[in-house]
Amino acid sequence: MQRIHIVGGGLAGLTAAITAAESRVQVTLHEAHHTLGGRARTSEGPYLTNEGPHALYRRGPHWTWLERRGLLGRPASVPPLEGTRFLFHRDGALRRTPPLAMLRLTRRAAHRAPVDADFLSWATRQVGEEGARAAANYMGVALFHHDPGSLSAAFVQERLRRATALPPEAHYPVGGWAELVDRMASRAWNLGVRIETAARVGPRDLAGFHRSGPVIVATHLDSARTLLEDPALTWDSGRTALLDLALRTRRGDPFIISDLDAPGWIERFTAQDPTLAPAGEQLVQAQIPLAPTAPRADAVRRAEHLLGLGFPGLHDRTTWRREALASGRTGAVDKPGTTWRDRPAVDRGDGILLAGDQVAAPGLLSEVSFNSGIEAAVLALGLLGKAAQDTPRTAGTP
């Protein structure tokens, strides 16, 4: 009996497993870690953090896909009062409003931004340099890149429009992303997917899987390159320093600090989901993109400076702290002259398929993983169907 093997138990792998298993085919999911989720894992309590400022964008296609399967749970939106605590760091000080020119740029239609021009040059022609630089730096939140202005204008403008939409598109799974992962894993299990954790796969294992049917590689692109022994599997990504803090609660703390002088983002995640930290404490995360060779300490110092401006008594209120560096693990970014179609193709030929957040599928942040996972599963199902049609029939078979 033919079987689809999926390597990687993150959002892309789980999406592919569910999509394939809904067609009643045999599916095995292999995950190298002891837990599923990939970059959507949530740390264990008492402070529930994710690897970066995760959000589900309501207008994305994955929202509908999750909702139809009862997997959304109770996504939290931003309380209206917290929306008034959105601050912007510009010209060295915290302010309540961004430059007017930046706001004008957020209203520009995404389809008018050219693919082959860099965002900063195009945006400067639209609204002037001040607004263009502020908008580019603002987009550090959705790109995890140290220089968003150097990327394709069409790529950045599409994300700027969605990241600044009103009412906000961003919603958050209550209890952290692990709750969403658990629901997806349960759905896969109930559909008959065989889930194998702590199952590290190598090129030789992959060859064995391939003999029984299509294989979907739903890992980080660097891992896929090694596993498939394919040096062509490369694409640009960001590099960002993460600083997570638990603070004793104080009324009036900001919800968000967006750095418009350089890419950087600070968010108090307990504003929309108090369950992420114990009572009387709040969870704050700083995300500061870094150039390829810049030391993490530089970003941490900048994060501490921004936090000190927005959170009085920061040092005395801090009850927990964690630092991390996410390098090449922050999704695809498209340079001028490229689009998502130019990224590594989902269909690698010969029954090998690729899924993840740096492959040729559209979407913002995790949407690329969902979209590529669905496409990979549909292609795998098509390959199984073709194999069944091509199988020689024995005598007497109707």
C-alpha positions in Angstrom: 0.0 0.0 0.0 1.4 3.4 -0.9 2.0 6.0 1.7 2.8 9.7 1.9 5.8 10.4 4.2 6.1 13.9 5.6 9.4 15.0 7.2 8.9 17.9 9.7 6.1 18.4 12.2 5.8 22.2 12.1 2.9 24.1 10.7 3.7 23.1 7.1 4.1 19.5 7.9 0.9 19.3 10.0 -1.1 21.1 7.3 0.2 18.7 4.7 -0.6 15.7 6.9 -4.2 16.8 7.6 -4.9 17.7 4.0 -3.6 14.4 2.7 -5.3 12.3 5.4 -8.6 13.9 4.7 -8.5 12.0 1.4 -8.1 8.8 3.3 -4.6 7.9 2.2 -1.9 6.5 4.5 0.3 9.3 6.0 3.3 9.1 8.3 4.7 12.3 9.9 8.3 12.2 11.1 9.5 14.9 13.5 13.1 15.0 14.8 12.2 16.7 18.1 10.2 15.2 21.0 7.4 17.7 20.4 5.6 19.0 17.3 5.3 22.6 16.2 8.7 23.7 14.8 9.0 27.4 15.2 5.4 27.5 16.5 6.4 25.7 19.6 5.5 27.5 22.9 8.0 27.2 25.8 6.8 25.4 28.9 5.4 27.5 31.7 5.2 29.6 33.7 6.1 32.0 30.9 4.7 30.9 27.5 6.8 32.4 24.8 7.2 31.8 21.1 10.2 32.1 18.8 9.3 35.7 17.7 6.1 37.7 17.7 3.7 35.2 16.2 0.3 36.3 15.0 -2.5 34.9 12.8 -3.7 37.4 10.2 -7.5 37.2 9.9 -7.8 37.8 6.2 -5.2 35.1 5.2 -6.3 31.9 3.5 -5.0 29.8 6.4 -7.6 31.5 8.7 -10.4 30.0 6.6 -8.7 26.6 6.4 -8.3 26.4 10.2 -11.8 27.7 10.9 -13.5 25.2 8.6 -11.9 22.4 10.6 -12.6 23.8 14.0 -8.9 24.4 14.7 -8.9 28.1 15.4 -9.9 27.8 19.0 -10.4 31.2 20.7 -8.0 33.6 18.9 -7.6 36.8 20.9 -7.7 40.2 19.3 -6.2 43.4 20.7 -8.4 45.0 23.3 -9.4 48.5 22.2 -7.8 50.1 25.3 -4.5 48.5 24.6 -4.6 49.9 21.0 -4.3 53.3 22.5 -1.0 52.2 24.1 0.8 51.9 20.8 4.0 54.0 20.8 6.5 54.9 18.1 10.2 55.5 18.7 11.4 58.2 16.4 14.1 60.9 16.6 15.2 59.3 19.8 11.9 59.7 21.8 8.7 57.8 22.3 5.7 59.4 20.5 2.0 58.5 20.1 1.9 58.9 16.3 4.0 58.0 13.4 4.9 60.5 10.6 1.9 61.6 8.6 3.8 60.6 5.4 4.1 57.0 6.7 0.3 56.9 7.2 -0.2 58.1 3.7 2.0 55.4 2.4 0.0 52.7 4.2 -3.0 53.7 2.0 -1.1 53.1 -1.3 -2.4 50.0 -3.1 0.0 47.1 -3.0 -0.4 46.3 -6.7 1.0 49.7 -7.6 4.4 49.0 -6.0 6.9 47.6 -8.5 8.5 44.2 -8.1 11.8 45.3 -9.6 12.4 48.4 -7.4 13.6 48.5 -3.8 11.0 49.7 -1.3 12.9 52.7 0.1 13.4 54.2 -3.4 9.9 53.7 -4.5 8.3 54.8 -1.2 10.5 58.0 -1.2 9.1 58.9 -4.5 5.6 58.4 -3.1 5.8 60.3 0.2 9.3 61.6 0.8 12.3 60.1 2.6 11.1 60.6 6.2 7.9 58.6 5.7 9.6 56.0 3.5 12.3 55.3 6.1 9.7 55.1 8.9 7.6 52.7 7.0 10.6 50.5 6.1 11.7 50.3 9.7 8.2 49.7 10.9 8.1 46.5 8.7 10.8 44.9 10.8 8.0 43.4 12.7 6.7 41.3 9.8 10.0 40.7 8.0 12.6 40.1 10.7 15.1 41.9 8.4 17.7 44.5 9.3 17.1 46.5 6.1 13.5 46.2 4.8 14.0 49.2 2.5 16.3 47.2 0.4 13.7 44.5 -0.4 11.2 44.4 -3.3 8.8 47.3 -3.1 5.8 45.0 -4.0 6.8 42.5 -1.3 7.1 45.1 1.5 4.1 47.2 0.5 1.8 44.2 0.5 2.9 43.4 4.0 2.7 47.1 5.1 -0.9 47.3 4.1 -1.9 44.2 6.0 0.2 45.0 9.1 -1.4 48.4 9.4 -5.0 47.4 8.5 -7.9 48.7 10.6 -9.4 46.9 12.4 -6.2 45.0 13.0 -5.8 41.7 11.2 -3.5 40.2 13.8 -5.0 37.7 16.2 -3.3 35.4 18.7 -4.1 31.8 19.8 -5.0 31.9 23.5 -2.4 29.9 25.5 0.3 30.3 22.9 0.8 28.6 19.6 1.3 25.2 21.2 -2.5 25.2 21.7 -3.0 25.5 17.9 -0.3 22.9 17.3 -2.0 20.5 19.7 -5.4 20.9 17.9 -3.8 20.3 14.6 -1.9 17.2 15.9 -5.2 15.8 17.3 -6.9 16.4 14.0 -4.1 14.5 12.2 -4.2 11.7 14.7 -8.0 11.3 14.4 -7.6 11.1 10.7 -5.2 8.2 11.1 -1.9 9.9 10.5 1.0 8.0 12.1 3.0 10.5 14.0 6.6 9.6 14.9 8.5 12.1 17.2 12.2 12.0 18.1 12.6 10.5 14.6 15.5 12.2 12.9 15.6 11.5 9.2 18.7 11.3 6.9 19.2 11.0 3.2 19.2 7.2 3.4 15.9 7.1 5.3 14.4 9.5 2.7 15.3 7.0 -0.1 13.5 4.3 1.8 10.4 6.4 2.3 10.4 7.3 -1.4 10.0 3.7 -2.4 6.5 3.6 -0.9 5.2 6.9 -2.2 5.6 10.7 -2.4 7.7 12.4 0.2 7.0 15.9 1.5 10.0 17.7 3.1 8.5 20.3 5.5 11.6 21.4 7.3 13.7 24.6 7.5 15.2 25.2 4.1 18.7 24.7 5.4 17.7 21.2 6.7 16.0 20.4 3.4 19.1 21.4 1.5 21.1 18.9 3.5 18.5 16.2 3.5 17.9 16.4 -0.2 21.6 17.0 -1.0 20.4 19.9 -3.2 22.6 23.0 -3.0 20.0 25.0 -5.0 17.7 25.1 -2.0 18.6 28.6 -0.8 16.7 31.8 -0.3 17.2 35.0 1.7 15.8 35.3 5.2 16.3 37.6 8.2 18.3 37.5 11.3 16.9 38.8 14.5 17.7 38.9 18.2 14.9 38.1 20.7 14.7 39.3 24.3 11.9 37.9 26.4 11.1 39.5 29.8 8.6 38.9 32.5 7.8 42.1 34.5 5.7 42.8 37.5 2.5 44.4 36.2 2.2 48.2 36.2 -0.8 50.1 34.9 -0.2 52.2 31.9 2.7 50.2 30.3 2.8 50.4 26.5 1.3 47.6 24.5 3.7 48.1 21.6 6.8 50.1 20.9 7.6 50.3 17.2 11.1 51.6 16.5 10.9 53.9 13.4 14.6 55.0 13.7 15.8 51.4 12.9 13.9 48.1 12.6 12.7 46.9 16.0 9.5 45.8 17.8 8.5 45.4 21.4 5.2 43.9 22.3 3.5 43.1 25.6 1.8 39.8 24.7 -0.2 39.5 27.9 -2.1 42.5 26.8 -4.2 40.2 24.6 -3.7 37.0 26.4 -3.1 37.2 30.2 -2.7 33.4 30.4 0.9 33.7 29.1 2.3 34.7 32.5 1.4 34.2 36.1 -1.0 36.6 37.8 0.6 39.9 38.6 3.2 39.6 35.8 3.3 40.4 32.2 5.2 39.0 29.3 7.1 41.3 27.0 9.1 40.4 23.9 11.6 42.6 22.0 12.5 41.6 18.4 15.5 43.5 17.0 16.7 42.6 13.4 20.4 42.3 12.9 22.8 42.6 9.9 24.5 39.3 9.0 27.7 40.0 10.9 26.4 42.2 13.7 26.8 40.8 17.2 23.7 39.9 19.1 24.9 42.1 22.0 24.3 45.2 19.9 20.7 44.3 19.4 20.2 43.4 23.0 21.6 46.8 24.1 19.2 48.6 21.7 16.3 46.5 23.0 17.2 47.3 26.6 17.3 51.0 25.7 13.8 50.9 24.1 12.4 48.9 27.0 13.9 51.4 29.5 12.1 54.2 27.7 8.7 52.5 27.8 8.7 50.5 31.0 9.7 52.6 34.1 11.6 50.7 36.8 12.4 48.0 34.3 15.4 46.5 36.2 13.6 46.2 39.5 10.4 44.8 37.9 12.1 42.1 35.9 11.3 38.6 37.2 12.6 36.5 34.3 14.7 37.0 31.2 15.7 35.0 28.1 17.8 35.9 25.1 17.9 34.1 21.7 19.1 34.6 18.1 17.0 33.5 15.2 19.2 33.3 12.1 17.8 32.3 8.8 14.7 31.0 10.6 12.4 33.9 10.0 10.7 33.3 6.7 11.5 34.3 3.1 12.3 37.9 2.0 12.1 38.8 -1.6 14.8 41.1 -3.1 14.0 43.5 -6.0 13.2 41.6 -9.2 11.9 38.5 -7.4 8.6 37.3 -6.1 7.4 34.2 -4.2 7.3 32.4 -7.5 11.1 32.6 -7.7 11.7 30.8 -4.4 12.5 27.0 -4.4 9.6 25.2 -6.0 7.2 23.0 -4.1 7.5 20.2 -6.7 11.1 19.1 -6.8 10.3 16.3 -9.3 10.4 12.5 -8.9 7.9 12.5 -6.1 9.8 14.9 -3.8 7.8 17.9 -2.6 8.8 20.9 -0.4 6.9 22.9 2.1 7.7 25.6 4.6 8.0 29.4 4.9 10.8 29.9 2.4 9.3 28.1 -0.6 7.3 29.1 -3.7 3.9 29.9 -2.1 2.2 33.2 -1.4 1.3 34.7 2.0 2.5 36.6 5.0 4.6 34.9 7.7 3.1 31.6 8.6 0.7 31.7 5.7 3.5 30.6 3.4 3.8 27.4 5.5 0.1 26.7 5.4 -0.2 27.4 1.6 2.8 25.3 0.7 1.7 22.5 2.9 -1.7 22.3 1.2 -0.1 22.5 -2.2 2.4 19.8 -1.4 -0.4 17.5 -0.1 -2.5 18.0 -3.2 0.4 17.3 -5.5 1.2 14.2 -3.5 -2.3 12.9 -3.7 -2.2 13.5 -7.5 1.0 11.4 -7.7 -0.6 8.6 -5.7 -3.6 8.7 -8.1 -1.4 8.6 -11.1 0.6 5.7 -9.7 -2.6 3.8 -9.1 -3.7 4.4 -12.7 -0.2 3.3 -14.0 -0.1 0.0 -12.0 -0.5 -3.0 -14.3 -3.7 -4.9 -13.7 -3.6 -8.7 -13.2 -5.6 -11.0 -15.3 -9.2 -11.1 -14.2 -9.1 -7.7 -12.5 -12.1 -5.6 -13.6 
